Amino acid sequence: MKILTINGSRRKNGNTSGLIQSILEPAVQDGAAQVESIFLGDYHIDACTGCEGCSESWECVIKDDFATIVKKLDAASAVVIASPTYWYSVTSDMKRFIDRCYSLLQFPVSRKEWIAKYQGMGKVCITAAVCEQSDLAMMGNTLSLLTDFSKDIGLNVVESVAGVGYFEAGRIKSDREFLQTAEKAGQKLYDLLKR
């Protein structure tokens, strides 16, 4: 059982990391799953150029670190995808990654329907987002973008977790009630993974 976490934040000890750690807690406590956590900021990922070079395969033709992350996705049984909110949406690191995942889709008949690389593979996913403001509306499309994207590439999104009212790095770790909500989501993911 391999769980991959993809973090769009540059703050390695920030609130997004704290949220991911809580989601992973049930799997970590059990000790049976292999967990790998990556920060997109550690990888060189160029912007999608819209070249359509991936239209005949599942591979992006741009040569950078994106292919390394896709190999990790290929090997994972479960994925946690998380980002802080920057201007009502995901970070630029996360957006570049999402855009490049266009290569994980194929359009055999028309542009209105596609086949996703992970469609039918049973890969389970949790999406998670953090926002400074306490008003959930200020999160904009951060969480919905992560969730829709994950579904589009064929991941089975079992839970989505939104944390609001956290700005100072690590502040989320003091909110035990919210972190218990995140752990419950992680337990659901882990229970499905063990089946």
MDTraj code that builds the backbone (N, CA, C; nanometers):
import mdtraj as md
import numpy as np

residues = "MET LYS ILE LEU THR ILE ASN GLY SER ARG ARG LYS ASN GLY ASN THR SER GLY LEU ILE GLN SER ILE LEU GLU PRO ALA VAL GLN ASP GLY ALA ALA GLN VAL GLU SER ILE PHE LEU GLY ASP TYR HIS ILE ASP ALA CYS THR GLY CYS GLU GLY CYS SER GLU SER TRP GLU CYS VAL ILE LYS ASP ASP PHE ALA THR ILE VAL LYS LYS LEU ASP ALA ALA SER ALA VAL VAL ILE ALA SER PRO THR TYR TRP TYR SER VAL THR SER ASP MET LYS ARG PHE ILE ASP ARG CYS TYR SER LEU LEU GLN PHE PRO VAL SER ARG LYS GLU TRP ILE ALA LYS TYR GLN GLY MET GLY LYS VAL CYS ILE THR ALA ALA VAL CYS GLU GLN SER ASP LEU ALA MET MET GLY ASN THR LEU SER LEU LEU THR ASP PHE SER LYS ASP ILE GLY LEU ASN VAL VAL GLU SER VAL ALA GLY VAL GLY TYR PHE GLU ALA GLY ARG ILE LYS SER ASP ARG GLU PHE LEU GLN THR ALA GLU LYS ALA GLY GLN LYS LEU TYR ASP LEU LEU LYS ARG".split()
xyz = np.array([
    [0.0849, -0.1187, 0.0000],
    [0.0000, 0.0000, 0.0000],
    [0.0886, 0.1239, 0.0000],
    [0.0791, 0.2015, -0.1057],
    [0.1593, 0.3236, -0.1156],
    [0.0683, 0.4457, -0.1177],
    [0.0987, 0.5406, -0.0296],
    [0.0250, 0.6664, -0.0247],
    [0.1193, 0.7776, -0.0656],
    [0.0788, 0.8557, -0.1631],
    [0.1567, 0.9698, -0.2096],
    [0.0851, 1.0977, -0.1700],
    [0.1575, 1.1904, -0.1065],
    [0.0999, 1.3218, -0.0795],
    [0.1686, 1.4248, -0.1676],
    [0.0889, 1.5123, -0.2257],
    [0.1388, 1.6174, -0.3138],
    [0.1003, 1.7510, -0.2527],
    [0.2007, 1.8259, -0.2106],
    [0.1796, 1.9504, -0.1368],
    [0.2187, 2.0686, -0.2247],
    [0.1247, 2.1607, -0.2459],
    [0.1501, 2.2778, -0.3286],
    [0.2090, 2.3957, -0.2541],
    [0.2350, 2.3802, -0.1245],
    [0.2884, 2.4900, -0.0449],
    [0.4411, 2.4902, -0.0480],
    [0.5003, 2.6090, -0.0377],
    [0.6452, 2.6206, -0.0235],
    [0.6882, 2.6143, 0.1227],
    [0.5926, 2.6283, 0.2151],
    [0.6262, 2.6239, 0.3582],
    [0.6199, 2.4785, 0.4052],
    [0.7370, 2.4208, 0.4292],
    [0.7423, 2.2788, 0.4623],
    [0.6899, 2.2478, 0.6013],
    [0.6836, 2.3468, 0.6871],
    [0.6264, 2.3274, 0.8194],
    [0.5017, 2.4147, 0.8374],
    [0.4344, 2.4377, 0.7269],
    [0.3179, 2.5245, 0.7287],
    [0.1895, 2.4512, 0.7601],
    [0.0781, 2.5206, 0.7412],
    [-0.0526, 2.4656, 0.7749],
    [-0.0961, 2.3540, 0.6810],
    [-0.0566, 2.3628, 0.5542],
    [-0.0917, 2.2562, 0.4602],
    [-0.0229, 2.1270, 0.5009],
    [0.1030, 2.1370, 0.5424],
    [0.1755, 2.0181, 0.5893],
    [0.1113, 1.9600, 0.7139],
    [0.0700, 2.0481, 0.8055],
    [0.0034, 2.0008, 0.9263],
    [-0.1257, 1.9288, 0.8960],
    [-0.2003, 1.9803, 0.7994],
    [-0.3249, 1.9163, 0.7583],
    [-0.2973, 1.7790, 0.6974],
    [-0.1992, 1.7713, 0.6100],
    [-0.1629, 1.6432, 0.5478],
    [-0.1194, 1.5422, 0.6538],
    [-0.0411, 1.5853, 0.7491],
    [0.0058, 1.4947, 0.8557],
    [-0.1113, 1.4355, 0.9328],
    [-0.2121, 1.5163, 0.9589],
    [-0.3296, 1.4657, 1.0310],
    [-0.4080, 1.3662, 0.9461],
    [-0.4202, 1.3939, 0.8181],
    [-0.4883, 1.3003, 0.7285],
    [-0.4147, 1.1667, 0.7257],
    [-0.2821, 1.1720, 0.7297],
    [-0.2011, 1.0507, 0.7237],
    [-0.1944, 0.9744, 0.8555],
    [-0.2354, 1.0378, 0.9648],
    [-0.2158, 0.9801, 1.0983],
    [-0.2651, 0.8359, 1.1116],
    [-0.3853, 0.8007, 1.0653],
    [-0.4301, 0.6614, 1.0792],
    [-0.3385, 0.5621, 1.0075],
    [-0.2916, 0.5966, 0.8902],
    [-0.2018, 0.5075, 0.8154],
    [-0.0659, 0.4976, 0.8825],
    [-0.0162, 0.6104, 0.9317],
    [0.1149, 0.6121, 0.9973],
    [0.1107, 0.5307, 1.1266],
    [0.0035, 0.5452, 1.2046],
    [-0.0096, 0.4704, 1.3299],
    [-0.0134, 0.3202, 1.3054],
    [-0.0819, 0.2800, 1.2004],
    [-0.0940, 0.1377, 1.1692],
    [0.0393, 0.0816, 1.1189],
    [0.1117, 0.1631, 1.0444],
    [0.2451, 0.1247, 0.9998],
    [0.2524, 0.0316, 0.8809],
    [0.1369, -0.0037, 0.8225],
    [0.1382, -0.0993, 0.7120],
    [0.1530, -0.0331, 0.5750],
    [0.1320, 0.0981, 0.5684],
    [0.1385, 0.1690, 0.4397],
    [0.2721, 0.2400, 0.4239],
    [0.3184, 0.2453, 0.3005],
    [0.4390, 0.3217, 0.2674],
    [0.3938, 0.4608, 0.2239],
    [0.4441, 0.5631, 0.2928],
    [0.4032, 0.7008, 0.2647],
    [0.5192, 0.7781, 0.2042],
    [0.4916, 0.8483, 0.0947],
    [0.5901, 0.9386, 0.0355],
    [0.5251, 1.0755, 0.0201],
    [0.5907, 1.1769, 0.0727],
    [0.5373, 1.3129, 0.0663],
    [0.6279, 1.3996, -0.0188],
    [0.5685, 1.4691, -0.1150],
    [0.6480, 1.5569, -0.1999],
    [0.5950, 1.6997, -0.1946],
    [0.6874, 1.7929, -0.2060],
    [0.6552, 1.9350, -0.2191],
    [0.6811, 1.9732, -0.3637],
    [0.5802, 2.0232, -0.4305],
    [0.5968, 2.0576, -0.5722],
    [0.7074, 2.1604, -0.5928],
    [0.7299, 2.2470, -0.4944],
    [0.8343, 2.3480, -0.5050],
    [0.9748, 2.2910, -0.5128],
    [0.9906, 2.1635, -0.4763],
    [1.1214, 2.0979, -0.4853],
    [1.1500, 2.0463, -0.6257],
    [1.0499, 2.0533, -0.7127],
    [1.0619, 1.9985, -0.8480],
    [1.0559, 2.1100, -0.9515],
    [1.1300, 2.0910, -1.0585],
    [1.1255, 2.1869, -1.1696],
    [1.0155, 2.1421, -1.2659],
    [0.9057, 2.2169, -1.2659],
    [0.7915, 2.1860, -1.3531],
    [0.7604, 2.3089, -1.4363],
    [0.7848, 2.2998, -1.5652],
    [0.7551, 2.4105, -1.6552],
    [0.6054, 2.4181, -1.6830],
    [0.5638, 2.5295, -1.7387],
    [0.4231, 2.5477, -1.7745],
    [0.3871, 2.4637, -1.8964],
    [0.2628, 2.4185, -1.9013],
    [0.2105, 2.3514, -2.0205],
    [0.2102, 2.4516, -2.1354],
    [0.2533, 2.4071, -2.2521],
    [0.2584, 2.4963, -2.3687],
    [0.1408, 2.4762, -2.4644],
    [0.0540, 2.3798, -2.4338],
    [-0.0585, 2.3527, -2.5226],
    [-0.0163, 2.2953, -2.6562],
    [0.0969, 2.2267, -2.6589],
    [0.1525, 2.1777, -2.7863],
    [0.0829, 2.0536, -2.8396],
    [0.0048, 1.9844, -2.7554],
    [-0.0652, 1.8604, -2.7913],
    [0.0311, 1.7455, -2.8213],
    [0.1579, 1.7589, -2.7793],
    [0.2550, 1.6518, -2.8002],
    [0.2214, 1.5243, -2.7259],
    [0.1335, 1.5341, -2.6266],
    [0.0943, 1.4171, -2.5473],
    [-0.0292, 1.3476, -2.6040],
    [-0.0813, 1.3950, -2.7161],
    [-0.2115, 1.3475, -2.7647],
    [-0.2109, 1.2014, -2.8092],
    [-0.0940, 1.1450, -2.8355],
    [-0.0857, 1.0056, -2.8791],
    [-0.0313, 0.9136, -2.7701],
    [-0.0096, 0.9668, -2.6503],
    [0.0449, 0.8854, -2.5414],
    [-0.0011, 0.9448, -2.4085],
    [0.0460, 0.8858, -2.2983],
    [0.0180, 0.9397, -2.1664],
    [0.1359, 1.0221, -2.1168],
    [0.2274, 1.0603, -2.2048],
    [0.3506, 1.1257, -2.1636],
    [0.3610, 1.2672, -2.2171],
    [0.3975, 1.3591, -2.1285],
    [0.4237, 1.4965, -2.1691],
    [0.5602, 1.5014, -2.2380],
    [0.5693, 1.5786, -2.3443],
    [0.6951, 1.5859, -2.4205],
    [0.7952, 1.6836, -2.3592],
    [0.7524, 1.7658, -2.2636],
    [0.8437, 1.8598, -2.1984],
    [0.9327, 1.7816, -2.1021],
    [1.0610, 1.8019, -2.1118],
    [1.1572, 1.7268, -2.0309],
    [1.1960, 1.8067, -1.9060],
    [1.1341, 1.7709, -1.7956],
    [1.1679, 1.8302, -1.6657],
    [1.1300, 1.7291, -1.5583],
    [1.1003, 1.7735, -1.4381],
    [1.0738, 1.6803, -1.3277],
    [0.9310, 1.6275, -1.3230],
    [0.8447, 1.6735, -1.4120],
    [0.7052, 1.6301, -1.4100],
    [0.6933, 1.4781, -1.4240],
    [0.7710, 1.4192, -1.5137],
    [0.7632, 1.2739, -1.5361],
    [0.7957, 1.1957, -1.4096],
    [0.8846, 1.2486, -1.3275],
    [0.9202, 1.1828, -1.2008],
    [0.7988, 1.1747, -1.1087],
    [0.7213, 1.2823, -1.1028],
    [0.6024, 1.2839, -1.0177],
    [0.4965, 1.1889, -1.0721],
    [0.4813, 1.1837, -1.2033],
    [0.3831, 1.0929, -1.2632],
    [0.4174, 0.9474, -1.2301],
    [0.5449, 0.9129, -1.2304],
    [0.5847, 0.7762, -1.1926],
    [0.5440, 0.7457, -1.0495],
    [0.5553, 0.8440, -0.9631],
    [0.5127, 0.8265, -0.8245],
    [0.3602, 0.8097, -0.8166],
    [0.2877, 0.8866, -0.8970],
    [0.1420, 0.8716, -0.9044],
    [0.1046, 0.7333, -0.9565],
    [0.1757, 0.6880, -1.0580],
    [0.1498, 0.5556, -1.1151],
    [0.1604, 0.4471, -1.0083],
    [0.2585, 0.4599, -0.9200],
    [0.2870, 0.3562, -0.8202],
    [0.1980, 0.3661, -0.6967],
    [0.1308, 0.4784, -0.6781],
    [0.0524, 0.4999, -0.5558],
    [-0.0835, 0.4311, -0.5610],
    [-0.1261, 0.3821, -0.4458],
    [-0.2611, 0.3271, -0.4310],
    [-0.3584, 0.4336, -0.3806],
    [-0.3017, 0.5331, -0.3116],
    [-0.3823, 0.6429, -0.2565],
    [-0.3030, 0.7720, -0.2702],
    [-0.3764, 0.8827, -0.2845],
    [-0.3130, 1.0125, -0.3051],
    [-0.3825, 1.1167, -0.2180],
    [-0.3021, 1.2042, -0.1561],
    [-0.3538, 1.3214, -0.0868],
    [-0.2979, 1.4424, -0.1596],
    [-0.3860, 1.5258, -0.2127],
    [-0.3449, 1.6435, -0.2888],
    [-0.3928, 1.7668, -0.2130],
    [-0.2973, 1.8546, -0.1783],
    [-0.3325, 1.9681, -0.0925],
    [-0.2613, 2.0953, -0.1345],
    [-0.3278, 2.2075, -0.1101],
    [-0.2695, 2.3377, -0.1419],
    [-0.3236, 2.4440, -0.0472],
    [-0.2406, 2.5416, -0.0130],
    [-0.2943, 2.6609, 0.0514],
    [-0.3659, 2.7457, -0.0530],
    [-0.4423, 2.8418, -0.0074],
    [-0.5138, 2.9319, -0.0973],
    [-0.4305, 3.0573, -0.1224],
    [-0.4025, 3.0834, -0.2501],
    [-0.3359, 3.2066, -0.2928],
    [-0.4307, 3.2767, -0.3895],
    [-0.4806, 3.3926, -0.3526],
    [-0.5716, 3.4672, -0.4392],
    [-0.6887, 3.3804, -0.4870],
    [-0.7583, 3.3191, -0.3925],
    [-0.8814, 3.2442, -0.4176],
    [-0.8606, 3.1127, -0.4933],
    [-0.7373, 3.0657, -0.5049],
    [-0.7144, 2.9419, -0.5785],
    [-0.5871, 2.8741, -0.5287],
    [-0.5447, 2.7720, -0.6016],
    [-0.4245, 2.6974, -0.5653],
    [-0.2991, 2.7802, -0.5937],
    [-0.1865, 2.7367, -0.5409],
    [-0.0596, 2.8046, -0.5655],
    [-0.0162, 2.7865, -0.7109],
    [0.0781, 2.8674, -0.7536],
    [0.1280, 2.8549, -0.8914],
    [0.1980, 2.7215, -0.9129],
    [0.2648, 2.6684, -0.8111],
    [0.3280, 2.5358, -0.8242],
    [0.2222, 2.4300, -0.8527],
    [0.1131, 2.4343, -0.7780],
    [0.0067, 2.3364, -0.7977],
    [-0.0612, 2.3553, -0.9329],
    [-0.0820, 2.4794, -0.9718],
    [-0.1498, 2.5030, -1.0998],
    [-0.0658, 2.4530, -1.2170],
    [0.0652, 2.4736, -1.2117],
    [0.1513, 2.4211, -1.3194],
    [0.1437, 2.2684, -1.3248],
    [0.1448, 2.2060, -1.2078],
    [0.1337, 2.0604, -1.2028],
    [0.0010, 2.0142, -1.2620],
    [-0.1079, 2.0774, -1.2217],
    [-0.2398, 2.0406, -1.2740],
    [-0.2446, 2.0584, -1.4253],
    [-0.1955, 2.1712, -1.4739],
    [-0.1972, 2.1955, -1.6190],
    [-0.1200, 2.0888, -1.6944],
    [-0.0064, 2.0481, -1.6413],
    [0.0754, 1.9469, -1.7082],
    [0.0101, 1.8087, -1.7051],
    [-0.0811, 1.7871, -1.6107],
    [-0.1523, 1.6594, -1.6038],
    [-0.2533, 1.6438, -1.7174],
    [-0.2625, 1.7426, -1.8020],
    [-0.3410, 1.7284, -1.9268],
    [-0.2922, 1.6059, -2.0029],
    [-0.1656, 1.5728, -1.9878],
    [-0.1091, 1.4564, -2.0558],
    [-0.1648, 1.3242, -2.0016],
    [-0.2373, 1.3290, -1.8919],
    [-0.2956, 1.2081, -1.8337],
    [-0.4370, 1.1833, -1.8859],
    [-0.4739, 1.2578, -1.9895],
    [-0.6043, 1.2411, -2.0544],
    [-0.5851, 1.2083, -2.2019],
    [-0.6761, 1.1293, -2.2554],
    [-0.6792, 1.1017, -2.3988],
    [-0.8201, 1.1285, -2.4494],
    [-0.8297, 1.1807, -2.5716],
    [-0.9584, 1.2167, -2.6320],
    [-0.9769, 1.1357, -2.7606],
    [-1.0188, 1.0086, -2.7491],
    [-1.0233, 0.9217, -2.8674],
    [-1.1332, 0.9531, -2.9676],
    [-1.2446, 1.0120, -2.9220],
    [-1.3580, 1.0350, -3.0121],
    [-1.3810, 1.1838, -3.0362],
    [-1.3973, 1.2592, -2.9286],
    [-1.4222, 1.4024, -2.9415],
    [-1.3620, 1.4736, -2.8211],
    [-1.3596, 1.6054, -2.8270],
    [-1.3060, 1.6847, -2.7166],
    [-1.4025, 1.6890, -2.5982],
    [-1.5231, 1.6382, -2.6145],
    [-1.6221, 1.6434, -2.5081],
    [-1.6104, 1.5262, -2.4108],
    [-1.5416, 1.4215, -2.4508],
    [-1.5258, 1.3048, -2.3651],
    [-1.3803, 1.2617, -2.3657],
    [-1.3346, 1.2133, -2.2500],
    [-1.1955, 1.1703, -2.2437],
    [-1.1815, 1.0437, -2.1610],
    [-1.0677, 0.9802, -2.1789],
    [-1.0283, 0.8658, -2.0975],
    [-0.9171, 0.9140, -2.0064],
    [-0.9316, 0.8912, -1.8771],
    [-0.8298, 0.9315, -1.7806],
    [-0.7334, 0.8165, -1.7556],
    [-0.6080, 0.8485, -1.7372],
    [-0.5051, 0.7465, -1.7182],
    [-0.5368, 0.6537, -1.6015],
    [-0.5920, 0.7088, -1.4916],
    [-0.6153, 0.6284, -1.3725],
    [-0.7602, 0.5816, -1.3573],
    [-0.8374, 0.5997, -1.4620],
    [-0.9781, 0.5611, -1.4629],
    [-0.9918, 0.4111, -1.4362],
    [-1.0759, 0.3748, -1.3383],
    [-1.1025, 0.2346, -1.3100],
    [-0.9932, 0.1617, -1.2344],
    [-0.8880, 0.2316, -1.1931],
    [-0.7774, 0.1665, -1.1218],
    [-0.8008, 0.1569, -0.9715],
    [-0.9022, 0.2256, -0.9218],
    [-0.9331, 0.2183, -0.7799],
    [-0.8405, 0.2981, -0.6910],
    [-0.7686, 0.3940, -0.7481],
    [-0.6821, 0.4796, -0.6660],
    [-0.7699, 0.5773, -0.5883],
    [-0.7584, 0.5748, -0.4554],
    [-0.8407, 0.6615, -0.3715],
    [-0.7658, 0.7906, -0.3402],
    [-0.8415, 0.8962, -0.3142],
    [-0.7816, 1.0287, -0.3010],
    [-0.8563, 1.1133, -0.1988],
    [-0.7803, 1.1954, -0.1284],
    [-0.8362, 1.3028, -0.0464],
    [-0.7792, 1.4339, -0.0990],
    [-0.8644, 1.5329, -0.1145],
    [-0.8184, 1.6667, -0.1494],
    [-0.8321, 1.7547, -0.0255],
    [-0.7386, 1.8489, -0.0109],
    [-0.7388, 1.9321, 0.1094],
    [-0.6870, 2.0711, 0.0769],
    [-0.7419, 2.1701, 0.1451],
    [-0.7008, 2.3083, 0.1217],
    [-0.7067, 2.3870, 0.2521],
    [-0.6214, 2.4878, 0.2586],
    [-0.6129, 2.5749, 0.3749],
    [-0.6291, 2.7194, 0.3285],
    [-0.6956, 2.8004, 0.4116],
    [-0.7181, 2.9408, 0.3781],
    [-0.6933, 3.0275, 0.5008],
    [-0.6332, 3.1437, 0.4802],
    [-0.6071, 3.2365, 0.5903],
    [-0.7359, 3.2894, 0.6517],
    [-0.8306, 3.3290, 0.5673],
    [-0.9538, 3.3899, 0.6169],
    [-1.0461, 3.2840, 0.6783],
    [-1.1314, 3.3282, 0.7696],
    [-1.2243, 3.2371, 0.8362],
    [-1.3493, 3.2110, 0.7541],
    [-1.3751, 3.2946, 0.6563],
    [-1.4911, 3.2796, 0.5690],
    [-1.4567, 3.1810, 0.4579],
    [-1.5283, 3.0694, 0.4531],
    [-1.4999, 2.9646, 0.3539],
    [-1.5073, 3.0175, 0.2111],
    [-1.5913, 3.1183, 0.1880],
    [-1.6039, 3.1756, 0.0535],
    [-1.4717, 3.2343, 0.0052],
    [-1.3864, 3.2773, 0.0983],
    [-1.2578, 3.3359, 0.0615],
    [-1.1586, 3.2314, 0.0095],
    [-1.1917, 3.1049, 0.0273],
    [-1.1081, 2.9984, -0.0280],
    [-1.1234, 2.9924, -0.1800],
    [-1.2282, 3.0567, -0.2303],
    [-1.2492, 3.0583, -0.3746],
    [-1.2658, 2.9177, -0.4296],
    [-1.1911, 2.8856, -0.5353],
    [-1.2065, 2.7542, -0.5983],
    [-1.0945, 2.6574, -0.5615],
    [-1.0173, 2.6887, -0.4580],
    [-0.9022, 2.6044, -0.4240],
    [-0.9412, 2.4578, -0.4094],
    [-1.0343, 2.4291, -0.3214],
    [-1.0706, 2.2905, -0.2949],
    [-1.1479, 2.2282, -0.4103],
    [-1.2384, 2.3035, -0.4709],
    [-1.3151, 2.2472, -0.5823],
    [-1.2248, 2.2189, -0.7025],
    [-1.1258, 2.3029, -0.7253],
    [-1.0319, 2.2784, -0.8350],
    [-0.9537, 2.1497, -0.8108],
    [-0.9008, 2.1331, -0.6885],
    [-0.8262, 2.0112, -0.6565],
    [-0.9137, 1.8871, -0.6713],
    [-1.0385, 1.8984, -0.6282],
    [-1.1298, 1.7843, -0.6325],
    [-1.1705, 1.7503, -0.7754],
    [-1.2102, 1.8500, -0.8520],
    [-1.2503, 1.8255, -0.9908],
    [-1.1331, 1.7707, -1.0720],
    [-1.0150, 1.8283, -1.0525],
    [-0.8958, 1.7808, -1.1222],
    [-0.8682, 1.6340, -1.0900],
    [-0.8731, 1.5999, -0.9615],
    [-0.8436, 1.4626, -0.9195],
    [-0.9410, 1.3638, -0.9825],
    [-1.0685, 1.4009, -0.9844],
    [-1.1690, 1.3153, -1.0483],
    [-1.1425, 1.3035, -1.1979],
    [-1.1048, 1.4140, -1.2601],
    [-1.0840, 1.4143, -1.4046],
    [-0.9712, 1.3207, -1.4480],
    [-0.8677, 1.3058, -1.3652],
    [-0.7580, 1.2155, -1.4045],
    [-0.7832, 1.0722, -1.3575],
    [-0.9019, 1.0484, -1.2992],
    [-0.9431, 0.9118, -1.2678],
    [-0.9246, 0.8679, -1.1243],
    [-0.8942, 0.9624, -1.0349],
    [-0.8819, 0.9267, -0.8939],
    [-1.0204, 0.9242, -0.8286],
    [-1.0390, 0.8352, -0.7327],
    [-1.1650, 0.8234, -0.6603],
    [-1.1575, 0.9106, -0.5352],
    [-1.2123, 1.0308, -0.5424],
    [-1.2063, 1.1248, -0.4299],
    [-1.3081, 1.0822, -0.3249],
    [-1.2572, 1.0430, -0.2071],
    [-1.3445, 0.9921, -0.1011],
    [-1.3784, 1.0988, 0.0023],
    [-1.2945, 1.2020, 0.0139],
    [-1.3205, 1.3115, 0.1072],
    [-1.2486, 1.4368, 0.0586],
    [-1.3024, 1.5518, 0.0973],
    [-1.2366, 1.6803, 0.0750],
    [-1.2393, 1.7559, 0.2070],
    [-1.1256, 1.8117, 0.2446],
    [-1.1118, 1.8755, 0.3755],
    [-1.0701, 2.0211, 0.3575],
    [-1.1472, 2.1125, 0.4172],
    [-1.1175, 2.2560, 0.4078],
    [-1.0849, 2.3112, 0.5453],
    [-0.9675, 2.3730, 0.5569],
    [-0.9275, 2.4376, 0.6810],
    [-0.9243, 2.5879, 0.6638],
    [-1.0020, 2.6601, 0.7412],
    [-1.0083, 2.8054, 0.7280],
    [-0.9651, 2.8745, 0.8578],
    [-0.9081, 2.9932, 0.8412],
    [-0.8682, 3.0731, 0.9561],
    [-0.7269, 3.0457, 1.0039],
    [-0.6413, 2.9972, 0.9133],
    [-0.5034, 2.9643, 0.9507],
    [-0.4058, 3.0412, 0.8625],
    [-0.3195, 3.1189, 0.9239],
    [-0.2191, 3.1932, 0.8468],
    [-0.0761, 3.1643, 0.8945],
    [-0.0475, 3.1922, 1.0220],
    [0.0876, 3.1710, 1.0717],
    [0.1270, 3.0247, 1.0535],
    [0.2494, 3.0025, 1.0077],
    [0.2966, 2.8668, 0.9798],
    [0.2782, 2.7766, 1.1017],
    [0.2111, 2.6646, 1.0821],
    [0.1926, 2.5663, 1.1881],
    [0.0765, 2.5924, 1.2816],
    [0.0055, 2.7023, 1.2641],
    [-0.1051, 2.7359, 1.3551],
    [-0.2123, 2.6272, 1.3578],
    [-0.2301, 2.5596, 1.2470],
    [-0.3345, 2.4575, 1.2365],
    [-0.3150, 2.3456, 1.3390],
    [-0.1902, 2.3242, 1.3796],
    [-0.1602, 2.2148, 1.4735],
    [-0.2195, 2.2365, 1.6115],
    [-0.2596, 2.3589, 1.6407],
    [-0.3200, 2.3863, 1.7715],
    [-0.4716, 2.3674, 1.7718],
    [-0.5295, 2.3417, 1.6546],
    [-0.6744, 2.3239, 1.6443],
    [-0.7071, 2.1748, 1.6437],
    [-0.7100, 2.1167, 1.7615],
    [-0.7266, 1.9717, 1.7740],
    [-0.8599, 1.9240, 1.7163],
    [-0.9654, 2.0027, 1.7347],
    [-1.0974, 1.9622, 1.6852],
    [-1.0953, 1.9468, 1.5329],
    [-1.0351, 2.0455, 1.4649],
    [-1.0295, 2.0372, 1.3190],
    [-0.9402, 1.9214, 1.2741],
    [-0.8286, 1.9035, 1.3414],
    [-0.7369, 1.7964, 1.3024],
    [-0.8003, 1.6587, 1.3206],
    [-0.8909, 1.6465, 1.4156],
    [-0.9642, 1.5201, 1.4314],
    [-1.0543, 1.4948, 1.3109],
    [-1.1108, 1.6025, 1.2557],
    [-1.1907, 1.5906, 1.1328],
    [-1.1027, 1.5405, 1.0186],
    [-0.9816, 1.5941, 1.0096],
    [-0.8878, 1.5513, 0.9061],
    [-0.8482, 1.4054, 0.9256],
    [-0.8272, 1.3654, 1.0503],
    [-0.7911, 1.2257, 1.0789],
    [-0.9043, 1.1310, 1.0409],
    [-1.0285, 1.1726, 1.0633],
    [-1.1422, 1.0888, 1.0243],
    [-1.1446, 1.0681, 0.8727],
    [-1.1151, 1.1753, 0.7993],
    [-1.1069, 1.1619, 0.6529],
    [-0.9950, 1.0653, 0.6162],
    [-0.8817, 1.0793, 0.6841],
    [-0.7699, 0.9894, 0.6585],
    [-0.8016, 0.8452, 0.6933],
    [-0.8812, 0.8242, 0.7977],
    [-0.9211, 0.6885, 0.8342],
    [-1.0078, 0.6266, 0.7259],
    [-1.0967, 0.7070, 0.6700],
    [-1.1817, 0.6578, 0.5611],
    [-1.0965, 0.6166, 0.4417],
    [-0.9987, 0.6993, 0.4074],
    [-0.9074, 0.6673, 0.2972],
    [-0.8335, 0.5378, 0.3265],
    [-0.7803, 0.5267, 0.4472],
    [-0.6997, 0.4105, 0.4824],
    [-0.7834, 0.2832, 0.4864],
    [-0.9060, 0.2916, 0.5364],
    [-0.9946, 0.1756, 0.5388],
    [-1.0233, 0.1246, 0.3978],
    [-1.0444, 0.2177, 0.3053],
    [-1.0660, 0.1783, 0.1658],
    [-0.9409, 0.1178, 0.1053],
    [-0.8274, 0.1719, 0.1442],
    [-0.7004, 0.1232, 0.0919],
    [-0.6727, -0.0202, 0.1364],
    [-0.7159, -0.0548, 0.2568],
    [-0.6884, -0.1886, 0.3106],
    [-0.7796, -0.2958, 0.2525],
    [-0.8862, -0.2565, 0.1875],
    [-0.9811, -0.3544, 0.1332],
    [-0.9209, -0.4328, 0.0175],
])
top = md.Topology()
chain = top.add_chain()
for i, resn in enumerate(residues, 1):
    res = top.add_residue(resn, chain, resSeq=i)
    for name in ("N", "CA", "C"):
        top.add_atom(name, md.element.get_by_symbol(name[0]), res)
traj = md.Trajectory(xyz[None], top)
